């Protein structure tokens, strides 16, 4: 007898989960996306995938490596299917702890049969980006093998692969209500009718707080702002622009321009300029950035990359990231039987989606609990503490930054 699985959300995590579930002959999978595949947060992703940056801690190296190999494997079989641009990554180290992290990332990268080096010679660093101000910099890591993907293109490729394996995908379809019997999910009411399911996976990204409320759960997930500027240099840079990583911001090429964004792990969940509970449906396609972000970026560029201060802003936009208090995903079962979470990937959805999809598919179809799911359950937030204003406060085991 087939297991009927519904997936809410057609972004990178939802489509990856659908694809991996489609590998099981006894899975009957239906995915619902209220807009189009790869829209929402996925469409507003930088999709950088760097083996030597700090986006995912070394505890999750296997997650990073599996995702990178998975995407590049798809790209190798079907060139252009993920939009991969192999630009390399330059990760600049302004302080000792960051340097230690990058050096360990380089060791892991080399052990995984990719290329990486650590440079302290300013001339070598300037061979990659001649315009950087390296005053006070300890060194920089360089990995020529990675770069960035097109997240929307990749999600659509995964959806195509899932469809070919029998997954049914409904776009322009909103989930209105969960059907519950004795506290267990039995189906969904959608804008295209009723569907019966044994399990429903919530991969709705920044909508997950709203979706969870439909089953009576309040998720410990905040929204942080992915604020982006696309900068056009006054004169052509004259060199191939890599992915550029600093602790507080990152940049990559955007055709002949530069895409630049604040690091999601530099966000403060208690700062109302950084985090809150907002309605993702009200996000504009362009614009919406805050004045503080330009001030922040100006300070960073003045210190590290002053040439870009003369650039023109040709586009700007803001997206919402779904962030748990420890900036790690929430995966697996919930107190509501049959309601499974694939939520809270924040700014790392592209990196984490293949492992999330693979491990949730195995859990749903075989009851196998991977180390990743066991490490990131919803239950780790059972003892959240708040102050009298409702703001989250620190407690043992979690740094809320």
Secondary structure, 3 states (H helix, E strand, C coil): CCEEEEEECCCHHHHHHHHHHCCCCCEEEEEEECCCCCCHHHHCCCCEECCCCCCCCHHHHHHHHHHHHHHHHHHHHCCCCCCCECCCEEEEECCHHHHHHHHHHHHHHHHCCCCCEEECCHHHHHHHCCCCCCCCCCEEEEECCCEECCHHHHHHHHHHHHHHCCCEEEECCCEEEEEEECCEEEEEEECCEEEECCEEEECCHHHHHHHHHCCCCCCCEEEEEEEEEEEECCCCCCCCCCEEECCCEEEEEECCEEEEEECHHHCCCCCCCCEECCCHHHCCCCECCCHHHHHHHHHHHHHHCHHHHHCEEEEEEEEEEEEECCCCCEEEECCCECEEEEECEHHHHHHHHHHHHHHHHHHHHHCCCCHHHHHCCHHHHCCCEECCCCCEECECCECCC
